[in-house]
Structures are given as C-alpha cells and as structure tokens.
C-alpha cells in the first residue's frame, strides 16, 4: 500500500504551509488560471509544486490504492464508455495514458485497439490548439477513469475553448457518441445564464454526468449546482489501522480552498434531495479523494516531464463517474444523481474534518453525520450506491 506523498527529495524542498493548515503540507497550484470573462470555465485540477518524480509510487495513490480505499473491483468497466470532457488539446494524451496504464499493470487502452478515442467538440478531427494547463486536467481525468474502470472504453472530447458554450457542446457530443458516463472537472460561477445552459447542454436523462464541486471552499459552482448532474465533493484520504484500512475526512483546509459546497441560487431542489437547510439544490451529492496532500499519481509530459501528484475535486469527479460505470448502465429517463440517496448506507459517511468556514446551517460547509455539503452522502463503499433502485 502506498502512503500519500512519499515525496522525492526535490519535491520535499518545495514544501510550504498550505492555507489554514496547522502542520507542514505540500504547496499546490491551480493548473488553470481563473477565467477573465464570465461564462468561461476553469478546471479544478491542483498540482503539487515540485519537479517531476522519478518514481511514480512516490507521486501519490495509484489504482490499487484507490480501489482498496473504496472497495471497488480490480478489473471492472467492461462494455462501458466513459467520456472525459475538457477544453483544448492535450496532444500527448494517449501516449501519456499508455505510460500510466503500463506502469500500474492496466490493460492497454489505445486508438488501435478501439479502447481510446479523441475527438473535437463536434465529434470530428479538427482538434483545438494545445494548452499545457488544461493538459494537466486531461491527464488527471484519464488516469482516474483508468484507475477505477480499467476495462472501460475512454472517449476524450476536447472543446475549442473553456467557454461554457463550447464545453457544453462537447458534453452533448459525448452523449451523442454513446457515452453513458461523462466526467466534468471544471466549473464557473453560477449566474443567470446557468438555467439556459442547463437545458441546452445537460438535459440527458439516463446519463451519468459527474461534475466537480470546485476547489474554493464554501460556495457553489456551475454545472455542479445543476440538479441534472452528480455533484462531486472532496475528501482527505489516509491509510490507517482501522478495519477499513483508511481514514477519510472532509477536505476543507481553508476559507478559500477545499471542496465546493453550499446552496444554489438558481436551481430548485430536486425531489430526491431532502436536507432541511437549503430550499434549492444543495452541493454536493457524493465525494472522493481530492486533497492534494493525499493526492494521486499522474503522468504528464505536455506541460510536465513525468510523474506528478494531483488533487482537487478534479480527481474526485472521474473517480465517481467510473464508479457509476462499474455499477451498470442507468435506465433511459432515469436521474442517476438520485441513486445514492436511495442507498446511503452503501457509502462511507464522512463525519469529520476541519471547519475553517462559518456558514448557516453549519452542515453546508462542515462535515457532519449523514448529509453534508463538502462530502454529500459520503464516498464509495463498493458500487451499490451507484446502482439504480
């Protein structure tokens, strides 16, 4: 079992105090800058600062660690197509993914064997320009989908830009090309345009769209605030001596960092959500590891030079999308975001974590028994929570 951040000497020299931490922790950066214009998304990937690790096992959790932590099968995903939707081109995406999968003993997933496909937002081959910042996001998403559902086919749809309209078009294309599971690790401020975007790009009953809740702590982002998607929060995950073998707490390290959570100002509460302190849609639904201090290993050579530690709810969203794929396809017309609410006992309830933010009611920004904003109903404990009732 790998331990989080058994870092190389070069990376250890970059250690600093993360905001609101009482102990030394790795310093991380947002791979994507905040958008300069409204209705433009930013990716939610966080990369630990430092040079590339020579040993991937020192960079963070690998597939076996993640599957052990969440009680997931080792060879699942056969027959499923999982789409990753990101902005701009990662020209080395397939090659970097091949290195990741080879190192961790996962089956090959290439264009040649029909497992991997990359398209533009229209489903064609006119790929957008490259972008090294978004490439880190893409590399993270592809690695996490591979880690959890190694037998699934992967469809990478690259939007022309980070404009919500282009990314939304890419989501529609992913569904049209047959993906029943879509991973979205980006978001933007929820504004008056969100309901229009929602009906135009996210009205896909019977399709799992897992959206990262964001990395800026209390406050909701779109599309995670949409009732049509599975809003994915974040946790801190460490091995311990318990029966489970892992300790998991809410990832809430600071007033402006941590899993996004809260009450939507634009969308009504879905029928399957019943928390009392918000009469609109509440974020999140479920969660998985997101804290960069207990991050995951990713291989990246476009915008990088090898193995890095990544975190953010960008790691959690593809983990959850892939967990749904392990559980089997939703029926046409179903609302996959509602499934965990029918099976809450099939999740690890995350009840503790730092509480650096004050909100009312407190569960919207602080871990608590049962439902809470940062982690929703909890993290995967096998696949039963993601099966249709």
N, C-alpha and C positions, 0 to 999 in steps of 0.2 A: 504494500500500500504506500503510495507516495504521500509525502507530507507537503502542505501548502508552502510554496515559496521557499524551497530548499535552494536558495539562490546561489549563483556563481559569485565569485569574489568581485567581478566587475560590477555586477548589479547591486551587491551589498554596499558598494561605495556610494550608490545613489539614494540610500535610504534617508528618509526625512519624516517629519511628523505630519501625517495627514490631518486635515481639519477636524478638530474636536476629539481627537484621539488622546488618550491618556498614556499611550505607550508608543514606542517607536514602530513605525509602519512604513511600508514602501510608498513612495510617491508615485502617483499615476497622472496621466494626462488624457484629456478627451482627444480621440483621434480626429474628430471632425470639429471644426470651429462652429461657434453659434451662428445661425443664419443671419445675414444682414437685412433680409427682406421678410415681410410677412408671408405666410403660406409657403414657406420653404422649410424643409425638414433638416434636422441634424441627426446624425447617427449616435447611438448610445453606447458605443464601444469605448472602453477605458484601457489604456495600455500602461503597464508598469514601466517606469523610467529606467533605462539602463541599456547596455549593449546586449546584443543577441546572445542567448545561452548556447553553449556548445552541446550541452546535454539536455535533450527535451524533457527528461524526467525531472530536471531541476527547474523547469519553467512553470510548472503548475500541474493541475489534475489532468489525467488522461482518461480515455474512455472507461477503463476498468474501474477507476476510482468513482467516476460519476454513476456508473451503473450499480456499483456496490452501495453507494450512498442512498440511491433512490430505489433499490430493489427491482431493477429492470433486467430483462433477459439479455443475454450476451450476443444474440445473433438475430435480432428482430428487424422488422421493416419490409420483409418480402412482399412484393406486389404493390407497395405504396409509392406514390410520387410526392415528394416534399419540395415545395418551391421556396427559394430564398430570393427576396426582392430587395435590391439595393440600388443606389444611384451610381452612375458612371461605371467605367470598365475596369475590371481587375484582369489585366492581360495574362497574368500567370496563375490565375485561379485554379485551373485544372492541374497544372504541374505542381503547385504548392500543396494542393489537397492530396495529390498522389504521394508526396513525401510523408505527409501526416498519416495517411492511412497505412502506408507500408511500415512505418516505424511502429505503429501500435497493432500491427497484425490484422488490420481490417481488410475485407475483400476489395479488390480493385474496383474503382468507380470512374470510368473514363468514357470519352465520346466513342471510342472504338468498340467498347463492349455494350454500349447502349444505356449505361447507367447514368452518365453525366451529360447534360445538355445546357448550353448557354445561348441565350437569345437577347435581342434588344427588346424595348418595351412594346414593340408591335409584333413580336414573335418571329422576327427576321434576323438577318445577319449584319445589319448596319449598326454595329456596336458604338456606344458613345465613347468620348475621349476618356483616357485613363485618368485616375485620380488616386494618388497614393494614400490619402487619408481614408477615403471610403474603402480602399482595398483592404485595410486592416479590418474594417467591419465585415466585409465579404469573407475574408479568410476565417474570421471567428465564427461566423454563421455556418459556413460549410463544415468546419471542424466539429461544431456541436451537433449538427444534424447527423454527421457521420458517426460520432461517438455513441449516440443513443440509438440510432436506427441504421446499422451498418449495411443492411440488405436493401434499403430503400433506394429508389432512383432519385436523383437530385436534378432539379430544374433551377438554374440561375437566370433570373430575369433582371437585366440591367437597364434602369431608367436613364433617359437622356440627361437629366439633371436631378437635383434634390427638390425641385418644385413639387408640391403635393400633387398637382395635376399629373405630372409625369410619373411619379411613383405610384399614384392610384391607377393610372393606365396600365402600368406594369403588373399590378395586382390582378386587374381584370384579365390581362393576357395570361398570367399564370393559371388562373382558374379555367380559362378557355382552352388551355393546352392540357388540361387533365389533372392538375394538382388538386388534391383534396385537403392538403395541409400546406399552409403558407406561413412563413416566418417573416415578421416585420420587426426590425431592430432600430427603428427610427421614429421620430415624432416631432411635433411642433406645438406651439402654444394653441390651446383650444380657443377658437374665436367664432365670430358669427358665421363664417363660411363652413364650419365643420358639418352642420346638418346636410348641406348641399353636397359636400364631398362624400358624406356617408352614404347617401342614396345613390350616388354616381359610381362609387368605387368599392364599397364594402357590403353591398347587398347580395350576399352569396350564401343563402341558407344551405345547410348540409356540407359546408366547407369550413374547416378549422382555419381561422386567421389568428395567429398568436402574435400579440403586439407588446413590445417592451414598454413598461410604465414610465421609463425615464430615470435619470441618474441625479436629479437635482433636489431630491427630498420631497417634502410635502408640497403638493400642487399637482394638478393633472395635466397630462399632455394628450393630444390627439394624434393617432387614432386609438390609443389605449382607452380613452374615455368613451368610445363607441360601444353601445350595447351589442353590436354585431360582431365584436371581436372578443377573444380571450385576453384579458389584460393581465400581464405577467410582471409581478413584482420581484424583489430580490432578497437574498439571504447571505449570511456569512456561514461557511461550512468548514468544520474542522473535525478530524478524526479524534475519537476519544475511547474510553474503556467501557462504554455503555453496551447494552445488548445490541442496539442498532449499530454501534461502532462509530457513530458520528454525532457531533453536536452541531445544531443548526439554530441560528438566531436571526432576527430581522437585521437587514443591512440598513442601518440608519446612523451613519457616523458623524453627521454634521448638519447644520441648518440649511446648507445649500448643496449637500451631497447625500446620496442614499437613494433607495428605491422610491420612485414617484408614487404618490398616493393622494387620495382625497375625494372630493365630491364634485362631479361635473356641474358646470353651469349651463350646459346646452342640451343634455340628453336626459330623457325621462328614465326613471328606474325600471329596469326590466322585471317582468313578473317573477322571475326565479331568484331575485336578489331581495333580501328582507332585512338587512341591517337597519337599525332604527334612527341613526343619527344623520342620515342624508336622504332627502326625498327625491334625489336624482340618481343617476348612475354612479356607483362607487367604484373606485380603482384601489386595489387590484382584485383579481379572481383567485389566482394561484401564484406560486413563486418557485424559484430555483436559485442556485448559487449565482451571485452577482458581485460580491465584494472582491475588488482586485487583490486585496490582501490574502484572499484564499482563492486565487484565480485559476484559470485553465490554460493549458499549453496550446499554443497556436504557431503554425509555421507560416512565415511571410517573407517573400523576397522582393515584392514590389512595394516600396515604402519601408522595407526592412531588409534584414540579411540573415534570417534564420529563425530560431525559436524564441518566442516572447510569452510573457504572462499577460493575459487579458481578463477583464472583468466588465462589469456594468450589466444592466438588465438586457443588454445585447447578447450576453451569454445565456441568460435565462430563457428568453423567448424561443430560440431554436430548440433548446432542450425540451420545452413544453410542447412545441409543435411536433417534435419527433416522438414524444411520449404518447401523444394522441395517435400517431401513426402506428405505434405498437399495439394500441387498444382496438384497432379496426375501424373501418370507414363509417362515418355518420350516415344516417339515412337522409334521403332527399327532403329538404324542407325543415330539417332539424336545426336547433340552436346549440351548437357544441359548447358554447360558453356556459350553458346551463348544466352540463353533465356533472361537473364536480360538486355542484350544490345538491345533487341527488345522492352523492356518495362521499360526504365529508369525512366519514370515518376511514376512508381509503387514502387519506393524506396524512403527512406528518404535520400536526398542528404546531405552528411556530409561536411560542408564547412569550419569549423574552427577547431582549435586545436593547441597545442604548435608546434613550428617549431625549435627544437633544432639542427637539422641537415641541412647542406647546400648541395644541390645537383643541378645538371643542367640537364634538366629543373626542376624547384622547385616542380612541381606537383608530381614528382616521390617519394618525401619523405615528402610532406606537404599537408595538406587538402586544397582543393580549390573547387569552384563551378564546378559542373559537375564531370568528372572523375578525380580521383587522386590515387596515389599508395597505401597509407595506408588503404583507405576505398573503393577503386574501385568506382563503381557507387553509392554506398550507402548501407544502411541497410534495412531490410524488412519493408514494409508498407503494410501488408496483404500478400497474396500469389500470386498475379497476375504476379509479376516479374519473378516467377519461373515456370510459365506455358509455354508450347511450343506455339510459334506463330501460 
